[in-house]
Amino acid sequence: MRLGVVDIGIIIGYLILTVMIGFILTKKASKGLNSYFLADKGLPYWILGVSNASGMFDITGTMWLVYITFVYGLKSIFIPWLWPVFNQIFLMVFLAKWMRRSNVMTGAEWINTRFGHGRGAVLSHLSVVVFALVSVIGFIAYDFAGVGKFAAMFLPWQFSADPVANGNWYAIGLMLLTSVYVVAGGMYSVVITELLQFVVMTVSCVGVGIVAIMRTSPDAVAAAVPEGWKNVLFGWHLNLDWSNLIQSVNTKIAEDGYSLFTIFFMMVLFKGILVSLAGPAPNYDMQRVLATKDPKEASKMSWFVSLCLFPTRYLMITGITLMGLVFFSPQLNAMGTGIDFEKVLPYVLGNFVPVGLLGLVLAGLLAAFMSTFAATVNAAPAYVVNDIYKRYINPKASHRKLIGMSYAVSFAFVVIGIFFGLHARDINQVTQWIVSALWGGYTAANILKWYWWRFNGYGYFWGMATGIVAALLLSKFPGLYLWVYPEIVPNLYALYSFPVILVLSTAGCVLGTFLTKPEDDAILMRFYKQVRPWGFWKPIHDKVVKADPKFISDANFKRDAFNVAVGIVWQTCLILIPVYLVIRSAAPFFEAVAVLVITSLILKKTWWNKLTD
């Protein structure tokens, strides 16, 4: 792709500016670990919400979303429930405030709030650290897989005649550059640069959406898609037949395993609810919750993430998809069985986005990569330095030494993540492993820790240990085949490995719990009184009330369940509105707006007005 001087200038200027911000904030971030990892818990919820939304807007995910929107049409809005995207609704309704009440620095440190400081708690603590670090490596590999392919297609400099090797060099360079400003400025630099990145990405998304509306027509789109593509509803089967348009798309649908769409939908809904009930994994999402001023702001922050992320992002995704359908379908059809949907995005941007806006869009997509990668890198040293080194090795270490170790740990994890990224086949492979296999190992133990009083530290440890091992073996982590051959263990399709991993992990939880004694009442009573969760806590609730008759819990399962259901509909409308706008479906657009207004009014009355600290 040929970039204009203006485009290259915008990209280089943006990269220089983000690095400068990191170094400017170095002094402010180096006051201590609380400053470095949580920005002193002094940032308002809307800034953290924008930061979190920016961290979720990544190149790799954008390329994947363009692919699924191209192939599955409006039904594709349900496929990201694999993550699940609606976990932000569970956070905003009740989980974020529960988490923030712990007043800790990391997800691993939170374990002490629940299980105390005995041997079971120590083992649980270590299992969370291991999971967090494995997930960090997985996300770095995920980022690597996307940004390398993206950069090789767009940026003009050639380091190798091999496109794959050229992309790898770009990915390594961009990751190291991003690491510099993250390591220098910690959470402060991550949040401030993500505000800048979000502004750039928003302008880019609006620009691409406008270009798509101007360059395509409803008739041209209708001629490029099969019947049912614009229908968000579905039956038992997907019922999208691409035979007369791009035959190999039918093969991709069969390979993805989504043909029986109702079964797929029920599985992702079942998995999504369980994963959401478990709470966020110990990564950048959890760090933003812990960095808020108080529990009420933690809930508002999670609400603001959905409000910022989905409308703007889907303007770009839908715009790129429509232009790809109308103008790039013949080239895709000519690829036959070797069809590569990841080429849609570069083709559209290279041929239809004007000079100046193209530089801004590319800077925005690089910003998306940098924000996601930065947030991931910032999470890693918190677990190694705070939860291992400071806790077990050198409790009296100086702030200067701890910050120095954080620098070293960040770079070490970047190198490890790059190694695994080099061995990943494609974006979809890493995506499926993270959202299905890895989360399958996390879910059981982290549901039980919130909602069941009898669950103890040993149960948590054995549930997590079983889940992590099963996730690594039953659905191969990209690059692990270097040591574990497929003949040794079955290699399940990632989504369908989730129930198997969940069952094994649950067995580890239950056996570990009942073969050991319960946690002390004092620990459980302190946790229940501080966090105030709902669930199977009646024996502990009665003891707390007996000790403190004035205690009143604000837990309300029925109201929270209602608000979650309304919130998922509200969030889905935030996705549908920009999609309907770009494809120019007037009646569905106004219907989605009406439902958004109604659900917003309901949430104002039943959730926002009921928020407490």
C-alpha positions in Angstrom: 0.0 0.0 0.0 1.3 3.5 -0.9 0.9 6.0 1.9 1.0 9.7 1.3 3.5 12.0 3.1 0.7 13.4 5.2 -0.4 9.9 6.3 3.1 8.8 7.3 3.6 12.1 9.1 0.4 11.6 11.2 1.5 8.0 12.1 5.0 9.0 13.1 3.9 12.1 15.0 1.3 10.1 16.9 3.9 7.4 17.9 6.3 10.1 19.1 3.6 11.8 21.1 2.6 8.7 23.0 6.2 7.9 24.0 6.7 11.5 25.2 3.6 11.2 27.4 5.0 8.1 29.1 8.3 9.8 30.0 6.6 13.0 31.1 4.6 11.0 33.6 7.5 8.9 34.9 8.1 11.0 38.0 4.4 10.9 39.0 4.1 7.1 38.5 7.3 6.3 40.4 6.1 7.5 43.8 5.1 3.9 44.8 3.3 0.8 43.7 -0.1 2.3 44.3 0.8 5.2 42.0 2.5 2.9 39.4 -0.3 0.3 39.1 -3.5 2.1 40.2 -2.7 5.8 39.6 -3.3 6.4 43.4 -7.0 5.5 42.9 -7.7 9.2 42.2 -8.9 9.2 38.6 -12.7 9.8 37.9 -14.8 6.9 36.6 -15.3 8.4 33.2 -11.6 8.7 32.5 -11.0 5.1 33.6 -14.1 4.0 31.5 -12.7 5.7 28.4 -9.3 4.1 29.1 -10.8 0.7 29.6 -12.9 1.0 26.4 -9.8 2.1 24.5 -7.9 -0.9 25.8 -10.6 -3.2 24.4 -10.5 -1.6 21.0 -7.7 -3.6 19.4 -6.4 -4.3 15.9 -6.6 -8.1 16.2 -10.2 -7.9 17.4 -11.2 -5.4 14.7 -9.9 -7.7 12.0 -11.8 -10.6 13.5 -15.0 -8.6 13.9 -14.8 -7.6 10.2 -14.5 -11.2 9.3 -17.5 -12.4 11.3 -19.6 -9.5 10.2 -18.8 -10.2 6.5 -19.7 -13.9 6.8 -22.6 -13.9 9.3 -24.1 -10.5 8.8 -26.2 -9.0 11.7 -26.2 -12.4 13.5 -22.5 -11.8 14.1 -23.4 -9.5 17.0 -23.9 -12.6 19.1 -20.6 -14.2 18.3 -18.5 -11.8 20.5 -20.6 -13.2 23.4 -17.8 -15.8 23.3 -15.7 -13.3 25.3 -18.4 -12.5 26.6 -18.9 -8.8 25.8 -21.8 -8.6 28.2 -19.6 -9.2 31.2 -19.4 -5.4 31.5 -23.2 -5.5 32.4 -22.6 -7.9 35.3 -19.7 -5.7 36.4 -21.8 -2.5 36.3 -24.8 -4.0 38.1 -23.0 -5.7 41.0 -19.6 -7.3 40.6 -17.5 -4.1 40.2 -18.7 -2.7 43.6 -18.1 -6.0 45.3 -14.6 -6.1 43.9 -13.8 -2.5 44.7 -14.9 -2.9 48.4 -11.9 -5.2 48.8 -9.6 -2.2 48.5 -6.6 -4.2 47.1 -4.1 -3.7 44.3 -4.4 -7.0 42.3 -6.8 -9.9 41.8 -4.4 -12.2 43.5 -4.2 -9.9 46.5 -8.0 -10.0 46.6 -7.8 -13.7 47.6 -6.7 -12.8 51.1 -9.9 -10.9 51.5 -11.8 -14.1 50.8 -9.6 -16.9 52.2 -7.4 -15.2 54.8 -3.7 -16.1 55.1 -3.5 -19.9 55.7 -1.9 -22.5 53.5 -5.1 -22.8 51.4 -5.1 -19.1 50.8 -1.4 -19.1 49.9 -2.0 -21.8 47.3 -5.0 -20.0 46.0 -3.0 -16.8 45.8 -0.3 -18.5 43.8 -2.8 -20.1 41.4 -4.3 -16.7 40.6 -0.8 -15.3 39.9 -0.1 -18.2 37.5 -3.4 -17.8 35.7 -2.8 -14.0 35.4 0.6 -14.5 34.0 -0.5 -17.2 31.5 -3.4 -14.9 30.4 -1.0 -12.0 30.0 1.2 -14.2 27.7 -1.9 -15.3 25.8 -3.0 -11.7 25.2 0.5 -10.6 24.1 0.5 -13.5 21.6 -3.0 -12.4 20.5 -1.8 -8.8 20.0 1.3 -10.0 18.1 -0.8 -12.1 15.7 -2.9 -9.1 14.7 -0.5 -6.2 14.6 2.2 -8.0 12.6 -0.2 -8.8 9.8 -1.8 -5.4 9.9 1.6 -3.5 9.9 3.0 -5.6 7.0 0.0 -4.7 4.9 0.0 -1.0 5.6 3.4 0.4 6.6 5.8 1.1 3.7 9.1 -0.1 5.1 10.3 -3.6 4.1 12.6 -5.5 6.5 12.3 -8.9 4.7 11.1 -10.3 1.4 8.9 -12.7 3.3 5.6 -10.9 4.2 5.2 -13.0 7.4 8.7 -12.2 8.6 8.2 -8.6 7.7 5.1 -8.5 9.8 6.9 -10.2 12.7 9.6 -7.5 12.6 6.9 -4.8 12.7 5.1 -6.5 15.6 8.4 -6.8 17.6 9.2 -3.1 16.9 5.8 -1.8 17.8 5.6 -3.9 21.0 9.0 -2.7 22.2 8.1 0.9 21.4 4.8 0.6 23.4 6.6 -1.1 26.2 8.9 1.9 26.6 6.1 4.4 27.5 4.2 1.8 29.6 7.2 0.8 31.6 8.2 4.5 32.1 4.8 5.9 33.2 2.8 2.9 34.6 -0.9 3.3 35.0 -0.8 7.1 34.6 0.8 6.8 31.1 -1.5 4.0 30.1 -4.7 5.9 31.0 -3.6 9.3 29.6 -2.4 7.9 26.3 -5.5 5.8 26.1 -7.6 9.0 26.3 -5.7 10.4 23.4 -6.0 7.0 21.6 -9.7 6.9 22.1 -10.2 10.4 20.5 -8.1 9.4 17.5 -10.1 6.1 17.2 -13.5 7.8 17.5 -12.7 10.3 14.7 -11.4 7.4 12.6 -14.5 5.3 13.1 -16.9 8.1 12.3 -14.8 8.9 9.2 -14.9 5.3 7.9 -18.6 5.1 8.6 -19.2 8.2 6.5 -17.0 7.0 3.7 -19.0 3.7 3.6 -22.3 5.5 3.4 -21.1 7.6 0.6 -19.4 4.8 -1.4 -22.0 2.1 -1.2 -25.7 1.9 -1.8 -28.4 -0.4 -0.2 -29.0 -2.1 -3.6 -25.2 -2.8 -4.0 -25.0 -4.3 -0.5 -28.2 -6.4 -1.1 -26.6 -7.8 -4.3 -23.4 -8.8 -2.4 -25.0 -10.7 0.5 -27.2 -13.8 0.8 -30.8 -13.8 1.9 -31.1 -13.3 5.7 -27.7 -11.5 6.1 -29.5 -8.3 7.3 -31.7 -10.2 9.7 -30.6 -10.3 13.3 -33.0 -13.1 14.2 -32.2 -16.8 13.5 -33.7 -20.3 13.6 -32.2 -23.7 14.4 -29.9 -23.4 11.4 -27.9 -20.4 10.4 -29.6 -20.4 7.0 -27.0 -18.2 5.2 -26.2 -19.8 1.8 -23.2 -18.1 0.0 -23.2 -20.7 -2.8 -24.2 -18.2 -5.5 -21.8 -15.5 -4.2 -18.6 -16.9 -2.6 -18.8 -20.7 -2.3 -15.8 -21.0 0.1 -17.7 -18.9 2.7 -19.9 -21.9 3.3 -16.8 -23.9 4.1 -15.6 -21.3 6.6 -19.0 -21.4 8.3 -18.7 -25.2 8.6 -15.1 -24.9 9.9 -16.2 -22.3 12.6 -18.9 -24.8 13.8 -21.7 -22.2 13.8 -24.0 -23.9 11.2 -26.4 -25.0 14.0 -26.7 -21.5 15.2 -29.2 -22.1 18.0 -27.0 -24.6 19.6 -24.0 -22.2 19.3 -26.1 -19.4 20.7 -27.2 -21.5 23.7 -23.6 -22.5 24.4 -22.2 -19.0 24.2 -25.1 -17.7 26.4 -24.5 -20.5 29.0 -20.7 -20.0 28.9 -21.1 -16.2 28.9 -23.3 -16.1 32.0 -21.0 -18.4 33.9 -17.8 -16.5 32.9 -19.5 -13.2 33.8 -20.7 -14.4 37.2 -17.0 -15.4 37.9 -16.0 -11.8 37.5 -13.2 -10.4 35.3 -10.0 -12.3 34.9 -7.0 -10.7 36.6 -6.0 -8.4 33.8 -6.4 -4.8 32.8 -10.2 -4.9 33.2 -9.8 -5.8 36.8 -7.0 -3.2 37.3 -9.4 -0.4 36.1 -12.0 -1.5 38.6 -9.5 -1.6 41.5 -8.2 1.9 40.4 -11.6 3.7 40.9 -12.2 6.0 43.8 -15.0 4.0 45.4 -17.5 1.1 44.8 -20.1 3.4 43.3 -17.6 4.8 40.7 -16.5 1.3 39.9 -20.0 0.4 38.8 -20.3 3.6 36.8 -17.0 3.0 35.2 -18.1 -0.4 33.8 -21.3 1.3 32.5 -19.3 3.9 30.7 -17.1 1.3 29.0 -20.1 0.0 27.0 -21.3 3.5 26.2 -17.9 4.5 24.8 -16.8 1.3 23.0 -19.6 -0.2 21.0 -21.3 2.7 19.0 -18.0 4.1 17.7 -16.3 0.7 17.1 -19.2 -0.7 15.1 -19.3 2.4 12.8 -15.8 1.3 11.6 -16.5 -2.4 11.5 -19.7 -2.1 9.5 -18.2 0.5 7.2 -15.2 -1.7 6.3 -17.4 -4.8 5.9 -19.9 -3.1 3.5 -17.1 -1.7 1.3 -15.4 -5.2 1.4 -18.7 -6.9 0.4 -19.4 -4.5 -2.5 -15.9 -4.1 -3.9 -13.7 -7.0 -2.7 -16.0 -10.0 -3.1 -14.7 -10.9 -6.5 -11.1 -11.1 -5.2 -12.1 -13.2 -2.3 -14.1 -15.5 -4.5 -10.9 -16.0 -6.7 -9.0 -17.2 -3.7 -11.0 -20.4 -3.6 -10.3 -22.5 -0.5 -7.4 -20.3 0.5 -9.8 -17.3 1.2 -8.3 -14.8 3.7 -10.8 -12.4 5.2 -8.1 -10.6 7.1 -7.3 -8.9 3.7 -10.6 -7.1 3.6 -9.6 -4.4 6.1 -6.3 -3.4 4.2 -8.0 -3.5 0.8 -10.8 -1.2 1.9 -8.6 1.3 3.7 -6.0 1.4 0.9 -8.6 1.9 -1.9 -11.4 4.0 -0.4 -10.2 6.1 2.5 -8.7 9.5 1.4 -5.3 10.8 2.2 -5.1 12.4 5.7 -8.1 10.4 7.0 -6.1 7.2 6.0 -3.2 8.4 8.2 -5.6 9.1 11.0 -7.3 5.7 10.7 -4.0 3.9 10.6 -2.8 5.9 13.6 -6.2 5.0 15.3 -5.7 1.3 14.6 -2.1 1.4 15.9 -3.5 3.3 18.9 -6.0 0.5 19.4 -3.2 -2.0 19.4 -1.0 0.1 21.7 -3.8 0.7 24.2 -4.7 -3.0 24.5 -1.1 -4.1 24.6 -0.2 -1.3 27.1 -2.9 -2.3 29.5 -1.9 -6.0 29.3 1.8 -5.2 29.9 0.9 -2.9 32.9 -1.0 -5.8 34.5 1.9 -8.3 34.4 4.4 -6.8 36.8 1.8 -6.1 39.4 1.4 -9.8 40.0 5.1 -10.7 39.9 6.4 -7.7 41.9 3.5 -7.2 44.4 2.2 -10.8 44.7 5.4 -12.8 44.6 8.6 -10.7 45.2 7.2 -8.3 47.8 5.1 -10.8 49.5 7.3 -13.9 49.7 10.9 -12.8 48.9 11.6 -9.2 50.0 8.7 -7.6 52.0 11.0 -4.6 53.0 12.1 -3.8 49.4 12.3 0.0 48.7 9.8 1.6 46.3 12.7 2.3 43.9 13.7 -1.3 43.8 10.1 -2.5 43.3 9.6 0.0 40.5 12.9 -1.1 38.9 11.8 -4.7 39.1 8.5 -3.8 37.4 10.4 -2.4 34.5 12.4 -5.7 34.1 9.3 -7.9 34.5 7.3 -5.9 31.9 10.1 -6.4 29.3 10.5 -10.1 30.2 6.8 -10.8 29.6 6.9 -8.9 26.3 9.7 -11.2 25.1 7.9 -14.4 26.2 4.6 -13.2 24.6 6.4 -12.5 21.3 7.9 -16.0 21.4 4.4 -17.6 21.6 3.0 -15.1 19.1 5.6 -16.2 16.5 4.2 -19.8 16.7 0.5 -18.9 16.5 -1.1 -19.9 13.2 -3.7 -17.1 13.0 -5.8 -14.6 14.9 -8.8 -16.9 15.3 -6.6 -19.7 16.8 -5.4 -17.4 19.7 -8.9 -15.8 20.1 -10.6 -19.1 20.5 -8.0 -20.4 23.0 -8.3 -17.3 25.2 -12.1 -17.0 25.2 -13.0 -20.7 25.5 -10.2 -22.9 26.8 -8.4 -20.5 29.2 -11.7 -19.0 30.6 -13.0 -22.5 31.0 -10.3 -23.2 33.5 -11.0 -19.9 35.4 -14.8 -20.1 35.6 -15.7 -22.7 38.3 -13.4 -21.6 41.1 -14.2 -17.9 40.6 -18.0 -18.4 40.6 -17.8 -20.4 43.8 -15.6 -17.9 45.6 -18.3 -15.2 45.3 -21.5 -17.2 46.0 -20.8 -20.2 48.3 -19.7 -19.7 51.9 -18.3 -23.3 52.3 -15.8 -22.9 49.4 -12.3 -22.7 50.8 -8.8 -21.9 49.7 -7.9 -25.5 48.9 -10.9 -25.9 46.7 -10.0 -22.7 44.9 -6.4 -23.9 44.3 -7.4 -27.3 43.0 -10.1 -25.9 40.8 -7.7 -23.4 39.3 -4.9 -25.8 38.9 -7.1 -28.4 37.2 -8.6 -25.8 35.0 -5.3 -24.3 33.9 -3.7 -27.7 33.1 -6.8 -28.8 31.2 -6.9 -25.5 29.2 -3.2 -25.9 28.2 -3.6 -29.6 27.2 -7.1 -30.2 25.9 -7.1 -27.1 23.6 -3.6 -26.4 22.7 -2.1 -23.0 23.6 -0.4 -21.6 20.5 3.2 -22.7 20.5 2.7 -25.4 23.1 2.8 -28.1 20.4 6.6 -27.6 20.5 6.6 -29.7 23.6 3.2 -31.6 23.7 2.4 -33.6 20.6 -1.3 -34.0 19.5 -0.9 -37.8 19.9 -0.6 -37.5 23.6 -3.8 -35.7 24.4 -6.9 -35.0 22.3 -7.0 -31.5 20.8 -10.6 -30.3 21.1 -12.1 -27.4 19.2 -11.7 -24.5 21.7 -15.4 -23.6 22.1 -16.5 -27.2 22.7 -13.6 -27.8 25.1 -15.2 -25.3 27.5 -17.7 -27.7 29.0 -15.1 -30.4 29.5 -12.6 -28.1 31.1 -15.4 -26.6 33.3 -16.4 -30.1 34.5 -12.8 -31.0 35.4 -12.3 -27.7 37.1 -15.5 -28.0 39.1 -14.5 -31.5 40.2 -11.3 -30.1 41.5 -13.1 -27.3 43.4 -15.6 -29.7 45.1 -13.1 -32.3 46.0 -10.6 -29.8 47.3 -13.3 -28.1 49.4 -14.9 -31.2 51.0 -11.6 -33.0 51.7 -10.4 -30.0 53.8 -12.0 -28.0 56.6 -13.9 -24.7 56.1 -12.3 -21.3 56.5 -12.5 -19.8 59.9 -15.8 -18.0 60.7 -13.9 -14.8 61.4 -12.5 -14.7 57.9 -15.8 -15.5 56.3 -17.7 -13.0 58.4 -15.2 -10.2 57.6 -15.4 -10.9 53.9 -19.2 -11.1 53.9 -19.6 -7.8 55.9 -17.0 -6.0 53.7 -18.1 -7.2 50.2 -21.8 -8.0 50.9 -22.4 -10.5 48.1 -25.6 -12.4 47.5 -25.7 -16.2 47.1 -25.4 -19.1 49.5 -24.2 -17.1 52.5 -27.1 -17.6 55.1 -25.0 -19.3 57.8 -22.5 -16.5 57.7 -25.2 -13.8 57.3 -26.8 -15.0 60.5 -23.5 -14.9 62.4 -22.8 -11.4 61.2 -26.2 -10.2 62.2 -25.9 -11.8 65.6 -22.5 -10.1 66.2 -23.7 -6.8 64.7 -27.6 -6.4 64.8 -27.3 -3.1 62.9 -25.7 -4.8 59.8 -27.8 -4.5 56.7 -26.6 -6.0 53.4 -27.5 -4.2 50.1 -27.4 -7.5 48.2 -30.5 -7.9 46.1 -30.4 -10.9 43.7 -33.8 -10.4 42.0 -33.1 -6.7 41.3 -29.6 -7.5 40.0 -30.8 -10.3 37.8 -33.5 -8.0 36.3 -31.0 -5.2 35.7 -28.5 -7.7 34.0 -31.2 -8.8 31.6 -32.2 -5.2 30.8 -28.6 -4.2 30.6 -27.8 -6.9 28.0 -30.6 -5.7 25.8 -29.4 -2.1 26.3 -25.8 -3.0 25.3 -27.1 -5.0 22.2 -28.9 -1.9 21.1 -25.7 0.1 21.4 -24.2 -2.3 18.8 -27.2 -2.5 16.5 -27.8 1.3 16.2 -24.5 2.1 14.3 -24.8 -1.1 12.2 -28.4 -0.1 11.1 -27.2 3.4 10.5 -24.4 2.4 8.1 -26.4 -0.2 6.2 -29.3 2.3 6.1 -32.1 0.2 7.5 -34.4 2.9 8.8 -37.2 1.0 10.5 -34.9 -1.3 12.5 -32.7 1.7 13.4 -35.5 3.6 15.0 -36.8 0.5 16.7 -33.3 -0.1 18.3 -33.2 3.6 19.3 -36.6 3.3 21.0 -35.6 0.1 22.9 -32.3 1.9 23.9 -34.3 4.8 25.4 -36.7 2.5 27.2 -34.0 0.3 28.7 -32.0 3.4 29.7 -34.9 4.8 31.6 -35.5 1.5 33.4 -31.8 1.2 34.4 -31.8 4.8 35.6 -34.6 3.9 38.0 -33.7 0.4 39.0 -29.8 0.5 38.9 -28.3 4.0 38.8 -30.6 5.5 41.5 -29.9 2.4 43.8 -26.1 2.6 43.7 -24.4 2.6 47.1 -20.9 2.4 48.3 
